[in-house]
Amino acid sequence: MATLRTQIRPALVALLALTLITGVIYPLLVTGIAQLAFPFQANGSVISNAAGQPIGSALIGQSWSEPKYFWGRPSATSPAPYTAFNGDALTGSSGSNAGPLNPALIGPDGAIQARIKVLQQADPANTAPIPVDLVTASASGLDPQISPAAADYQVARVAQARGLDVAQVRALEAAHTEGRQLGFLGEPRVNVLELNMALDALK
C-alpha cells in the first residue's frame, strides 16, 4: 500500500504541476505578451469604421457586390465573391477539388464562366482581359487581398459608380498596394477591405 502511495502521489503532483504550467500559466503569459506587443493582430486584426464599429478583419475576405466597391477573390462555392455560409445553397468558404481541366470549372457552364458573366454584367463597357484571381477561388475562398491587376480591372467601374475621376481611384488603389514582404516574398497585393474603407472615407 505504501509503495502504491509513493507511486501515485508523485504522478498526481506532476499532473497538477504540468496542468498548471501548460494549461494556465503559459497561455496567460503568451496572451499577455501578445496583447502588449501585438494587440491588433492578437485580437483578430479587426478593422473599425470612423464610428469605432468593427466591420471586418484585414485577414478575411468579405462579400462585395455593389458596383461602387472593389470585389475580392471568389469562393469555390459561389459564382460571385464570398457570401455567408448556407449549406442548402452551397455558399460560404471553401476550396475546390476540381482539377484545371475539370468541365465543372472550365466548361461552358462551369464556375469560371459564371464568374466571368457576373463581372461582365457589372461593367459591360470593360473589354480588358479579366485577371485570373477574379474568377478562380483560392484554397479558403476568403483571401483578403487581390492582385494589383485585379484591382486595376475594377477601377473604371468603381469610379463611374461613385462619380469620381478614374485617376483619383487609381491613386487610391496605388496607395493601398502592398509590395513583396522583405522585398522578395510573395506578390504585390491590395487589401480589398482597406481599399473600400478608404473609398468610403473620401469626401
N, CA, C and O of each residue as an XYZ file, in Angstrom:
812
protein
N       0.825     -1.204      0.000
C       0.000      0.000      0.000
C       0.862      1.257      0.000
O       0.598      2.216     -0.725
N       1.900      1.224      0.835
C       2.797      2.378      0.910
C       3.505      2.592     -0.420
O       3.702      3.722     -0.867
N       3.884      1.475     -1.044
C       4.552      1.579     -2.337
C       3.625      2.182     -3.386
O       4.055      2.982     -4.217
N       2.335      1.790     -3.345
C       1.346      2.326     -4.274
C       1.180      3.822     -4.064
O       1.081      4.596     -5.016
N       1.150      4.226     -2.742
C       1.014      5.638     -2.417
C       2.213      6.441     -2.924
O       2.062      7.546     -3.445
N       3.374      5.879     -2.765
C       4.584      6.592     -3.190
C       4.674      6.719     -4.709
O       5.359      7.599     -5.231
N       3.975      5.832     -5.408
C       3.979      5.922     -6.859
C       2.889      6.878     -7.371
O       3.117      7.638     -8.313
N       1.715      6.835     -6.746
C       0.589      7.657     -7.206
C       0.797      9.132     -6.860
O       0.495     10.017     -7.660
N       1.315      9.382     -5.663
C       1.454     10.777     -5.229
C       2.341     11.600     -6.160
O       1.926     12.683     -6.571
N       3.547     11.136     -6.514
C       4.374     11.916     -7.448
C       3.705     12.096     -8.813
O       3.853     13.135     -9.456
N       2.964     11.062     -9.247
C       2.281     11.169    -10.538
C       1.206     12.253    -10.499
O       1.079     13.036    -11.440
N       0.436     12.302     -9.417
C      -0.608     13.320     -9.277
C      -0.008     14.716     -9.162
O      -0.512     15.671     -9.752
N       1.072     14.822     -8.396
C       1.747     16.121     -8.255
C       2.267     16.608     -9.607
O       2.121     17.780     -9.955
N       2.877     15.690    -10.365
C       3.379     16.055    -11.698
C       2.237     16.459    -12.627
O       2.361     17.408    -13.401
N       1.116     15.723    -12.543
C      -0.050     16.047    -13.379
C      -0.582     17.434    -13.053
O      -0.840     18.232    -13.954
N      -0.746     17.722    -11.773
C      -1.265     19.037    -11.365
C      -0.295     20.156    -11.733
O      -0.708     21.222    -12.191
N       0.994     19.905    -11.529
C       2.002     20.926    -11.838
C       2.032     21.236    -13.326
O       2.041     22.402    -13.721
N       2.046     20.190    -14.157
C       2.076     20.393    -15.605
C       0.785     21.030    -16.111
O       0.806     21.845    -17.032
N      -0.345     20.648    -15.497
C      -1.625     21.270    -15.871
C      -1.598     22.760    -15.559
O      -2.046     23.580    -16.359
N      -1.074     23.096    -14.406
C      -0.998     24.498    -14.009
C      -0.052     25.283    -14.922
O      -0.359     26.400    -15.339
N       1.098     24.681    -15.225
C       2.100     25.379    -16.046
C       1.649     25.513    -17.493
O       1.654     26.607    -18.057
N       1.257     24.378    -18.095
C       0.941     24.389    -19.530
C      -0.497     24.797    -19.824
O      -0.797     25.269    -20.920
N      -1.387     24.619    -18.851
C      -2.795     24.933    -19.097
C      -3.234     26.278    -18.575
O      -4.273     26.786    -18.998
N      -2.471     26.880    -17.661
C      -2.879     28.165    -17.079
C      -1.790     29.225    -17.246
O      -2.005     30.248    -17.897
N      -0.621     28.974    -16.653
C       0.431     29.993    -16.632
C       0.929     30.323    -18.040
O       1.001     31.494    -18.413
N       1.275     29.289    -18.827
C       1.816     29.530    -20.171
C       0.816     30.247    -21.084
O       1.189     31.237    -21.713
N      -0.450     29.786    -21.184
C      -1.403     30.520    -22.025
C      -1.599     31.974    -21.587
O      -1.685     32.867    -22.429
N      -1.671     32.212    -20.282
C      -1.834     33.586    -19.794
C      -0.618     34.443    -20.138
O      -0.753     35.609    -20.507
N       0.578     33.846    -20.011
C       1.803     34.575    -20.319
C       1.863     34.947    -21.803
O       2.148     36.093    -22.153
N       1.590     33.963    -22.673
C       1.631     34.209    -24.109
C       0.562     35.228    -24.513
O       0.821     36.120    -25.322
N      -0.634     35.089    -23.947
C      -1.718     36.037    -24.253
C      -1.350     37.441    -23.803
O      -1.592     38.412    -24.520
N      -0.771     37.546    -22.624
C      -0.373     38.862    -22.114
C       0.689     39.515    -22.979
O       0.604     40.707    -23.273
N       1.692     38.744    -23.392
C       2.745     39.278    -24.259
C       2.163     39.713    -25.600
O       2.513     40.771    -26.121
N       1.267     38.885    -26.158
C       0.650     39.219    -27.440
C      -0.176     40.493    -27.342
O      -0.146     41.325    -28.249
N      -0.918     40.653    -26.241
C      -1.750     41.846    -26.078
C      -0.901     43.103    -25.918
O      -1.299     44.189    -26.342
N       0.256     42.951    -25.312
C       1.137     44.107    -25.124
C       1.929     44.427    -26.390
O       2.056     45.592    -26.768
N       2.458     43.398    -27.040
C       3.343     43.622    -28.184
C       2.598     43.733    -29.511
O       2.979     44.533    -30.365
N       1.533     42.933    -29.696
C       0.809     42.915    -30.963
C      -0.701     42.927    -30.733
O      -1.382     41.975    -31.113
N      -1.235     43.973    -30.126
C      -2.671     43.972    -29.791
C      -3.587     43.871    -31.000
O      -4.629     43.220    -30.923
N      -3.224     44.503    -32.123
C      -4.068     44.462    -33.323
C      -4.169     43.041    -33.861
O      -5.265     42.547    -34.127
N      -3.024     42.388    -34.020
C      -3.004     41.029    -34.546
C      -3.601     40.030    -33.546
O      -4.299     39.096    -33.943
N      -3.329     40.225    -32.256
C      -3.815     39.286    -31.247
C      -5.323     39.289    -31.136
O      -5.911     38.301    -30.696
N      -5.951     40.365    -31.520
C      -7.408     40.472    -31.429
C      -8.099     40.277    -32.773
O      -9.237     40.709    -32.959
N      -7.408     39.624    -33.714
C      -8.040     39.249    -34.970
C      -7.862     40.231    -36.095
O      -8.531     40.103    -37.120
N      -6.980     41.218    -35.950
C      -6.752     42.226    -36.995
C      -8.062     42.862    -37.439
O      -8.303     43.048    -38.631
N      -8.907     43.193    -36.459
C     -10.228     43.756    -36.748
C     -10.101     45.222    -37.147
O      -9.403     46.000    -36.496
N     -10.788     45.583    -38.228
C     -10.794     46.959    -38.720
C     -12.124     47.605    -38.358
O     -13.184     47.018    -38.575
N     -12.067     48.804    -37.812
C     -13.281     49.525    -37.417
C     -13.482     50.741    -38.305
O     -12.532     51.263    -38.888
N     -14.737     51.190    -38.402
C     -15.026     52.388    -39.186
C     -14.788     53.628    -38.347
O     -14.304     53.549    -37.218
N     -15.141     54.796    -38.924
C     -14.887     56.065    -38.237
C     -15.656     56.167    -36.925
O     -15.245     56.890    -36.017
N     -16.773     55.445    -36.824
C     -17.576     55.478    -35.600
C     -17.082     54.486    -34.558
O     -17.658     54.383    -33.475
N     -16.014     53.752    -34.880
C     -15.465     52.786    -33.949
C     -16.140     51.430    -33.976
O     -15.872     50.592    -33.114
N     -17.014     51.194    -34.952
C     -17.703     49.916    -35.063
C     -16.868     48.941    -35.895
O     -16.426     49.296    -36.988
N     -16.645     47.731    -35.407
C     -15.882     46.749    -36.192
C     -16.666     46.341    -37.433
O     -17.857     46.040    -37.353
N     -15.989     46.335    -38.582
C     -16.679     45.988    -39.828
C     -16.046     44.794    -40.537
O     -16.565     44.336    -41.556
N     -14.942     44.288    -40.015
C     -14.320     43.129    -40.636
C     -12.888     42.968    -40.184
O     -12.360     43.779    -39.423
N     -12.271     41.913    -40.663
C     -10.876     41.632    -40.360
C     -10.021     41.849    -41.599
O     -10.453     41.571    -42.718
N      -8.818     42.340    -41.396
C      -7.891     42.529    -42.508
C      -7.397     41.195    -43.056
O      -6.731     41.160    -44.090
N      -7.718     40.096    -42.370
C      -7.221     38.775    -42.766
C      -8.274     37.914    -43.441
O      -7.962     36.813    -43.896
N      -9.531     38.393    -43.519
C     -10.623     37.567    -44.041
C     -11.373     38.338    -45.123
O     -11.818     39.464    -44.899
N     -11.508     37.724    -46.296
C     -12.246     38.330    -47.384
C     -13.728     38.438    -47.065
O     -14.269     37.662    -46.278
N     -14.375     39.417    -47.691
C     -15.789     39.641    -47.481
C     -16.516     39.704    -48.809
O     -15.904     39.757    -49.876
N     -17.833     39.697    -48.720
C     -18.652     39.799    -49.923
C     -18.821     41.256    -50.316
O     -19.215     42.090    -49.500
N     -18.519     41.556    -51.578
C     -18.728     42.893    -52.135
C     -19.441     42.716    -53.478
O     -18.881     42.132    -54.407
N     -20.642     43.205    -53.578
C     -21.403     43.022    -54.810
C     -21.864     44.343    -55.426
O     -22.286     44.366    -56.582
N     -21.790     45.436    -54.678
C     -22.192     46.729    -55.224
C     -21.115     47.250    -56.173
O     -19.925     47.108    -55.889
N     -21.514     47.850    -57.296
C     -20.530     48.352    -58.273
C     -19.570     49.395    -57.711
O     -18.469     49.566    -58.234
N     -19.975     50.092    -56.654
C     -19.119     51.164    -56.115
C     -17.963     50.637    -55.269
O     -17.128     51.413    -54.804
N     -17.913     49.324    -55.070
C     -16.850     48.715    -54.282
C     -15.971     47.810    -55.147
O     -16.423     47.248    -56.145
N     -14.718     47.685    -54.744
C     -13.844     46.671    -55.341
C     -14.288     45.311    -54.812
O     -14.648     45.173    -53.643
N     -14.258     44.320    -55.681
C     -14.650     42.969    -55.289
C     -13.418     42.126    -55.021
O     -12.372     42.319    -55.642
N     -13.548     41.190    -54.094
C     -12.437     40.319    -53.745
C     -12.444     39.039    -54.548
O     -13.195     38.882    -55.511
N     -11.593     38.137    -54.127
C     -11.489     36.844    -54.810
C     -12.698     35.977    -54.456
O     -13.156     36.008    -53.313
N     -13.226     35.204    -55.412
C     -14.445     34.436    -55.138
C     -14.204     33.196    -54.289
O     -13.072     32.743    -54.118
N     -15.293     32.665    -53.766
C     -15.271     31.390    -53.065
C     -15.604     30.287    -54.056
O     -16.322     30.514    -55.029
N     -15.084     29.100    -53.809
C     -15.340     27.976    -54.714
C     -16.798     27.546    -54.702
O     -17.239     26.832    -55.602
N     -17.549     27.968    -53.698
C     -18.944     27.547    -53.583
C     -19.923     28.587    -54.103
O     -21.131     28.443    -53.921
N     -19.415     29.637    -54.753
C     -20.324     30.676    -55.215
C     -19.836     31.235    -56.545
O     -18.628     31.357    -56.751
N     -20.759     31.581    -57.462
C     -20.328     32.178    -58.732
C     -19.862     33.613    -58.582
O     -19.210     34.147    -59.479
N     -20.180     34.236    -57.479
C     -19.785     35.614    -57.203
C     -18.891     35.616    -55.973
O     -18.720     34.564    -55.357
N     -18.307     36.762    -55.582
C     -17.464     36.783    -54.389
C     -18.171     36.239    -53.150
O     -19.391     36.076    -53.131
N     -17.387     35.967    -52.133
C     -17.821     35.261    -50.927
C     -19.164     35.709    -50.378
O     -19.432     36.906    -50.271
N     -20.002     34.753    -50.033
C     -21.275     35.029    -49.366
C     -21.319     34.236    -48.073
O     -20.559     33.283    -47.898
N     -22.205     34.624    -47.168
C     -22.315     33.939    -45.891
C     -22.707     32.482    -46.109
O     -23.386     32.156    -47.082
N     -22.280     31.611    -45.204
C     -22.471     30.171    -45.425
C     -23.946     29.798    -45.423
O     -24.712     30.213    -44.553
N     -24.317     29.015    -46.406
C     -25.657     28.445    -46.496
C     -25.491     27.066    -47.118
O     -25.226     26.950    -48.314
N     -25.646     26.016    -46.306
C     -25.400     24.659    -46.777
C     -26.301     24.235    -47.914
O     -25.877     23.494    -48.802
N     -27.563     24.705    -47.897
C     -28.510     24.320    -48.953
C     -28.164     24.969    -50.283
O     -28.289     24.350    -51.339
N     -27.730     26.218    -50.222
C     -27.409     26.951    -51.451
C     -25.948     26.788    -51.854
O     -25.513     27.343    -52.863
N     -25.193     26.025    -51.066
C     -23.771     25.790    -51.348
C     -22.992     27.093    -51.461
O     -22.281     27.321    -52.440
N     -23.132     27.931    -50.464
C     -22.353     29.162    -50.421
C     -21.475     29.135    -49.184
O     -21.699     28.338    -48.273
N     -20.491     29.995    -49.151
C     -19.620     30.096    -47.994
C     -18.178     29.862    -48.350
O     -17.818     29.835    -49.527
N     -17.355     29.692    -47.347
C     -15.929     29.496    -47.548
C     -15.654     28.071    -48.006
O     -16.185     27.113    -47.445
N     -14.823     27.944    -49.025
C     -14.455     26.604    -49.468
C     -13.364     26.673    -50.501
O     -13.233     27.655    -51.232
N     -12.584     25.620    -50.553
C     -11.668     25.419    -51.656
C     -12.371     24.559    -52.697
O     -13.591     24.402    -52.651
N     -11.630     24.015    -53.609
C     -12.215     23.172    -54.641
C     -11.263     22.043    -54.979
O     -10.048     22.232    -55.039
N     -11.831     20.866    -55.201
C     -11.015     19.734    -55.621
C     -11.004     19.579    -57.134
O     -10.406     18.639    -57.659
N     -11.663     20.496    -57.840
C     -11.733     20.409    -59.297
C     -10.361     20.689    -59.903
O      -9.732     21.700    -59.591
N      -9.897     19.782    -60.776
C      -8.627     19.976    -61.457
C      -8.733     21.052    -62.525
O      -9.841     21.468    -62.865
N      -7.603     21.514    -63.066
C      -7.621     22.615    -64.033
C      -8.337     22.287    -65.339
O      -8.667     23.199    -66.097
N      -8.583     21.019    -65.620
C      -9.288     20.635    -66.839
C     -10.700     20.118    -66.557
O     -11.366     19.614    -67.461
N     -11.149     20.237    -65.335
C     -12.474     19.758    -64.950
C     -13.559     20.607    -65.615
O     -13.542     21.830    -65.472
N     -14.517     19.985    -66.349
C     -15.593     20.751    -67.003
C     -16.421     21.583    -66.022
O     -16.969     22.621    -66.393
N     -16.511     21.125    -64.762
C     -17.258     21.889    -63.765
C     -16.584     23.220    -63.471
O     -17.208     24.148    -62.957
N     -15.309     23.299    -63.802
C     -14.553     24.524    -63.567
C     -14.419     25.358    -64.834
O     -14.668     26.563    -64.816
N     -14.021     24.715    -65.947
C     -13.708     25.467    -67.166
C     -14.703     25.264    -68.295
O     -14.560     25.879    -69.352
N     -15.709     24.417    -68.102
C     -16.680     24.161    -69.167
C     -17.561     25.364    -69.452
O     -17.504     26.354    -68.722
N     -18.384     25.301    -70.511
C     -19.255     26.419    -70.874
C     -20.236     26.792    -69.769
O     -20.667     27.941    -69.676
N     -20.586     25.824    -68.937
C     -21.477     26.097    -67.804
C     -20.727     25.985    -66.481
O     -21.337     25.832    -65.423
N     -19.395     26.062    -66.550
C     -18.577     25.896    -65.355
C     -18.515     27.145    -64.496
O     -19.045     28.199    -64.848
N     -17.847     26.994    -63.349
C     -17.773     28.062    -62.357
C     -17.069     29.301    -62.895
O     -17.482     30.424    -62.606
N     -16.002     29.104    -63.681
C     -15.254     30.259    -64.176
C     -16.098     31.096    -65.130
O     -16.075     32.324    -65.054
N     -16.843     30.453    -66.026
C     -17.710     31.196    -66.943
C     -18.796     31.950    -66.186
O     -19.166     33.060    -66.570
N     -19.309     31.350    -65.110
C     -20.321     32.033    -64.301
C     -19.748     33.283    -63.655
O     -20.415     34.315    -63.582
N     -18.509     33.190    -63.185
C     -17.867     34.353    -62.552
C     -17.546     35.425    -63.578
O     -17.688     36.615    -63.299
N     -17.114     35.013    -64.765
C     -16.852     35.971    -65.850
C     -18.128     36.729    -66.191
O     -18.099     37.944    -66.392
N     -19.234     36.022    -66.257
C     -20.518     36.635    -66.595
C     -20.912     37.691    -65.567
O     -21.397     38.763    -65.928
N     -20.704     37.389    -64.293
C     -21.018     38.341    -63.227
C     -20.204     39.624    -63.401
O     -20.743     40.724    -63.277
N     -18.917     39.485    -63.687
C     -18.045     40.647    -63.857
C     -18.425     41.453    -65.100
O     -18.437     42.684    -65.059
N     -18.730     40.778    -66.186
C     -19.087     41.475    -67.414
C     -20.426     42.194    -67.290
O     -20.593     43.283    -67.837
N     -21.370     41.606    -66.585
C     -22.657     42.266    -66.378
C     -22.514     43.508    -65.509
O     -23.249     44.480    -65.682
N     -21.569     43.476    -64.576
C     -21.362     44.626    -63.698
C     -20.676     45.780    -64.419
O     -20.825     46.936    -64.023
N     -19.915     45.469    -65.491
C     -19.154     46.503    -66.208
C     -19.097     46.144    -67.695
O     -18.047     45.737    -68.191
N     -20.222     46.291    -68.411
C     -20.277     45.858    -69.818
C     -19.283     46.564    -70.735
O     -18.867     46.000    -71.747
N     -18.901     47.791    -70.390
C     -18.000     48.551    -71.257
C     -16.546     48.101    -71.127
O     -15.710     48.478    -71.948
N     -16.239     47.315    -70.121
C     -14.862     46.890    -69.881
C     -14.533     45.679    -70.751
O     -15.082     44.596    -70.552
N     -13.639     45.870    -71.712
C     -13.238     44.771    -72.608
C     -11.832     44.251    -72.304
O     -11.286     43.447    -73.060
N     -11.253     44.711    -71.200
C      -9.909     44.260    -70.827
C      -9.949     42.799    -70.390
O     -10.981     42.329    -69.911
N      -8.837     42.070    -70.548
C      -8.788     40.682    -70.054
C      -9.039     40.649    -68.548
O      -8.539     41.493    -67.805
N      -9.809     39.678    -68.119
C     -10.134     39.568    -66.694
C      -8.999     38.844    -65.969
O      -8.647     37.727    -66.349
N      -8.421     39.455    -64.936
C      -7.339     38.793    -64.185
C      -7.809     37.475    -63.575
O      -8.959     37.343    -63.156
N      -6.916     36.524    -63.536
C      -7.276     35.166    -63.138
C      -7.789     35.090    -61.702
O      -8.648     34.259    -61.408
N      -7.281     35.945    -60.792
C      -7.719     35.818    -59.405
C      -9.126     36.352    -59.168
O      -9.655     36.195    -58.068
N      -9.749     36.979    -60.164
C     -11.137     37.403    -60.021
C     -12.114     36.300    -60.417
O     -13.312     36.408    -60.154
N     -11.612     35.244    -61.045
C     -12.513     34.173    -61.490
C     -12.115     32.796    -60.958
O     -12.815     31.815    -61.211
N     -11.010     32.708    -60.230
C     -10.605     31.431    -59.632
C     -10.565     31.575    -58.118
O     -10.085     32.576    -57.585
N     -11.074     30.564    -57.442
C     -11.123     30.608    -55.986
C      -9.819     30.116    -55.384
O      -9.127     29.284    -55.971
N      -9.493     30.627    -54.226
C      -8.305     30.176    -53.504
C      -8.665     28.936    -52.696
O      -9.790     28.443    -52.773
N      -7.717     28.440    -51.930
C      -7.964     27.247    -51.116
C      -9.044     27.496    -50.075
O      -9.827     26.596    -49.771
N      -9.100     28.703    -49.524
C     -10.091     29.001    -48.490
C     -11.305     29.736    -49.042
O     -12.398     29.640    -48.483
N     -11.120     30.471    -50.139
C     -12.200     31.309    -50.633
C     -12.358     32.583    -49.838
O     -13.315     33.329    -50.042
N     -11.431     32.843    -48.934
C     -11.546     34.004    -48.054
C     -10.336     34.929    -48.134
O     -10.040     35.644    -47.177
N      -9.640     34.922    -49.257
C      -8.468     35.785    -49.392
C      -8.862     37.248    -49.197
O      -9.805     37.718    -49.833
N      -8.162     37.971    -48.334
C      -8.491     39.389    -48.128
C      -7.906     40.296    -49.198
O      -8.312     41.452    -49.317
N      -6.948     39.782    -49.986
C      -6.281     40.616    -50.987
C      -6.556     40.128    -52.403
O      -6.909     38.971    -52.630
N      -6.385     41.046    -53.342
C      -6.383     40.714    -54.762
C      -5.099     41.279    -55.362
O      -4.406     42.079    -54.735
N      -4.798     40.858    -56.564
C      -3.604     41.368    -57.240
C      -3.847     42.791    -57.718
O      -4.998     43.183    -57.911
N      -2.787     43.575    -57.914
C      -2.962     44.916    -58.491
C      -3.687     44.881    -59.835
O      -4.446     45.797    -60.154
N      -3.456     43.824    -60.627
C      -4.139     43.704    -61.921
C      -5.638     43.558    -61.724
O      -6.422     44.133    -62.479
N      -6.050     42.785    -60.704
C      -7.473     42.604    -60.419
C      -8.106     43.908    -59.942
O      -9.263     44.193    -60.251
N      -7.347     44.693    -59.190
C      -7.851     45.994    -58.755
C      -7.935     46.954    -59.941
O      -8.916     47.683    -60.080
N      -6.906     46.957    -60.797
C      -6.916     47.817    -61.984
C      -8.134     47.550    -62.856
O      -8.737     48.480    -63.393
N      -8.492     46.283    -62.996
C      -9.625     45.906    -63.834
C     -10.928     46.552    -63.349
O     -11.829     46.807    -64.148
N     -11.024     46.813    -62.062
C     -12.267     47.311    -61.482
C     -12.308     48.825    -61.291
O     -13.340     49.374    -60.906
N     -11.200     49.496    -61.555
C     -11.103     50.933    -61.276
C     -12.178     51.733    -61.995
O     -12.846     52.562    -61.377
N     -12.355     51.499    -63.286
C     -13.317     52.288    -64.066
C     -14.741     52.111    -63.550
O     -15.494     53.080    -63.455
N     -15.111     50.876    -63.217
C     -16.460     50.617    -62.703
C     -16.698     51.339    -61.383
O     -17.744     51.959    -61.190
N     -15.722     51.260    -60.471
C     -15.848     51.901    -59.168
C     -15.919     53.424    -59.325
O     -16.733     54.085    -58.680
N     -15.060     53.971    -60.188
C     -15.050     55.418    -60.408
C     -16.382     55.896    -60.970
O     -16.908     56.918    -60.528
N     -16.928     55.177    -61.931
C     -18.205     55.563    -62.531
C     -19.335     55.479    -61.513
O     -20.182     56.371    -61.447
N     -19.351     54.404    -60.715
C     -20.418     54.222    -59.735
C     -20.390     55.297    -58.655
O     -21.432     55.628    -58.089
N     -19.228     55.840    -58.366
C     -19.092     56.851    -57.315
C     -19.012     58.271    -57.855
O     -18.972     59.230    -57.085
N     -18.989     58.408    -59.183
C     -18.862     59.739    -59.757
C     -17.510     60.360    -59.498
O     -17.397     61.575    -59.334
N     -16.475     59.524    -59.460
C     -15.120     60.003    -59.200
C     -14.284     59.934    -60.472
O     -14.629     59.231    -61.421
N     -13.182     60.674    -60.472
C     -12.245     60.606    -61.578
C     -11.468     59.294    -61.497
O     -11.076     58.861    -60.414
N     -11.250     58.670    -62.646
C     -10.528     57.396    -62.679
C      -9.145     57.537    -62.067
O      -8.689     56.649    -61.347
N      -8.477     58.645    -62.348
C      -7.129     58.850    -61.810
C      -7.144     58.917    -60.289
O      -6.195     58.481    -59.638
N      -8.207     59.454    -59.725
C      -8.323     59.558    -58.270
C      -8.463     58.172    -57.637
O      -7.834     57.873    -56.622
N      -9.293     57.339    -58.249
C      -9.476     55.984    -57.730
C      -8.203     55.165    -57.919
O      -7.829     54.377    -57.050
N      -7.541     55.353    -59.057
C      -6.308     54.617    -59.314
C      -5.209     55.018    -58.326
O      -4.419     54.176    -57.899
N      -5.160     56.285    -57.967
C      -4.162     56.745    -56.992
C      -4.441     56.145    -55.618
O      -3.519     55.790    -54.883
N      -5.721     56.036    -55.286
C      -6.088     55.431    -54.002
C      -5.726     53.947    -53.986
O      -5.261     53.418    -52.976
N      -5.946     53.292    -55.109
C      -5.563     51.878    -55.232
C      -4.054     51.713    -55.064
O      -3.594     50.821    -54.352
N      -3.286     52.585    -55.727
C      -1.830     52.503    -55.636
C      -1.348     52.722    -54.203
O      -0.379     52.102    -53.764
N      -2.037     53.616    -53.473
C      -1.654     53.896    -52.088
C      -1.916     52.694    -51.176
O      -1.304     52.573    -50.115
N      -2.822     51.813    -51.590
C      -3.153     50.643    -50.772
C      -2.582     49.348    -51.351
O      -3.009     48.254    -50.982
N      -1.626     49.479    -52.249
C      -0.957     48.302    -52.804
C       0.287     47.993    -51.971
O       1.179     48.830    -51.834
N       0.333     46.793    -51.424
C       1.474     46.363    -50.618
C       2.474     45.625    -51.507
O       2.083     44.852    -52.381
N       3.753     45.865    -51.282
C       4.785     45.177    -52.034
C       5.100     43.812    -51.456
O       4.453     43.367    -50.508
N       6.086     43.151    -52.021
C       6.508     41.837    -51.518
C       7.074     41.974    -50.112
O       7.757     42.951    -49.804
N       6.792     41.006    -49.269
C       7.334     41.010    -47.915
C       8.848     40.840    -47.968
O       9.362     39.947    -48.642
N       9.545     41.700    -47.254
C      11.007     41.714    -47.213
C      11.615     41.916    -48.605
O      12.800     41.658    -48.815
N      10.804     42.373    -49.540
C      11.286     42.668    -50.878
C      11.321     41.500    -51.840
O      11.563     41.687    -53.033
N      11.075     40.260    -51.327
C      11.168     39.114    -52.237
C      10.149     38.011    -51.953
O      10.047     37.069    -52.739
N       9.395     38.096    -50.861
C       8.421     37.056    -50.529
C       7.034     37.425    -51.033
O       6.578     38.550    -50.831
N       6.360     36.481    -51.691
C       5.006     36.718    -52.142
C       4.933     37.633    -53.351
O       5.920     37.835    -54.059
N       3.742     38.185    -53.574
C       3.481     39.055    -54.707
C       2.851     40.355    -54.216
O       2.269     40.384    -53.132
N       2.957     41.431    -54.998
C       2.239     42.661    -54.640
C       0.745     42.377    -54.526
O       0.217     41.539    -55.257
N       0.056     43.072    -53.608
C      -1.337     42.771    -53.336
C      -2.063     44.004    -52.818
O      -1.451     44.960    -52.343
N      -3.384     43.952    -52.923
C      -4.241     45.051    -52.472
C      -5.266     44.475    -51.505
O      -5.990     43.542    -51.851
N      -5.332     45.023    -50.297
C      -6.325     44.576    -49.323
C      -7.668     45.216    -49.681
O      -7.810     46.438    -49.642
N      -8.643     44.389    -50.025
C      -9.916     44.887    -50.547
C     -10.694     45.673    -49.497
O     -11.239     46.735    -49.798
N     -10.750     45.167    -48.280
C     -11.497     45.860    -47.223
C     -10.904     47.232    -46.938
O     -11.636     48.216    -46.836
N      -9.591     47.303    -46.809
C      -8.951     48.587    -46.515
C      -9.145     49.576    -47.656
O      -9.362     50.763    -47.410
N      -9.069     49.107    -48.902
C      -9.271     49.994    -50.046
C     -10.701     50.499    -50.095
O     -10.924     51.682    -50.353
N     -11.671     49.637    -49.854
C     -13.066     50.064    -49.859
C     -13.389     51.033    -48.728
O     -14.193     51.950    -48.895
N     -12.761     50.823    -47.585
C     -12.938     51.775    -46.478
C     -12.372     53.140    -46.852
O     -12.964     54.171    -46.535
N     -11.232     53.144    -47.523
C     -10.646     54.413    -47.952
C     -11.549     55.117    -48.960
O     -11.646     56.344    -48.958
N     -12.200     54.352    -49.813
C     -13.163     54.947    -50.773
C     -14.327     55.580    -50.034
O     -14.734     56.699    -50.345
N     -14.861     54.867    -49.058
C     -15.990     55.409    -48.285
C     -15.600     56.652    -47.495
O     -16.453     57.482    -47.183
N     -14.319     56.784    -47.171
C     -13.856     57.928    -46.376
C     -13.655     59.176    -47.225
O     -13.494     60.271    -46.686
N     -13.663     59.021    -48.559
C     -13.499     60.192    -49.418
C     -14.661     61.142    -49.261
O     -15.812     60.717    -49.159
N     -14.365     62.417    -49.241
C     -15.408     63.431    -49.130
C     -15.793     63.912    -50.513
O     -16.661     64.774    -50.648
